[in-house]
Amino acid sequence: ARLLGLGDVDGGLVVGGFVAYRMGPVSPFVTYNHQVTGDETGGLLRAGLETKHDFGRVVATLTAGATWADDDYMSSYFGVTAAQSFASGLAEFDADAGIKDVYFGASADVPLGESWTLKLMGRYAHLLGDAADSPIVETESQWMGGVGLAYRFSVPR
């Protein structure tokens, strides 16, 4: 109900890259993603650290980092135009580029057999700057979790 009158942000093709360097148990990384079709929703740059540990057959991964968002991304997801303000009752808001959040995550890969793996993940992000100040946002704390199954197979050569 809070988003009524704001309209939709349509999806599209996202192109990006990932660079990491393993230094013992820790890997610093940088990723960049930019939507190139559909609504212009800008780009995200993430930088952080990741570490993996084996606990028997279970592989646990811990991640921490920060996300920078460009002006187009911030306007699409956190800004409120004059027309949106009129339709929704929320105050106009011009969200500028900057650090969007800091985050911490954990995941685990649990083998269930030779080909199946249970994937568990959780993540906490704390919104900062214009992302936190947007009238769209109810809380600066953002939680996410997921459960999945992966099946590994080989293709004969």
Disulfide bonds with the S-S distance in Angstrom:
none
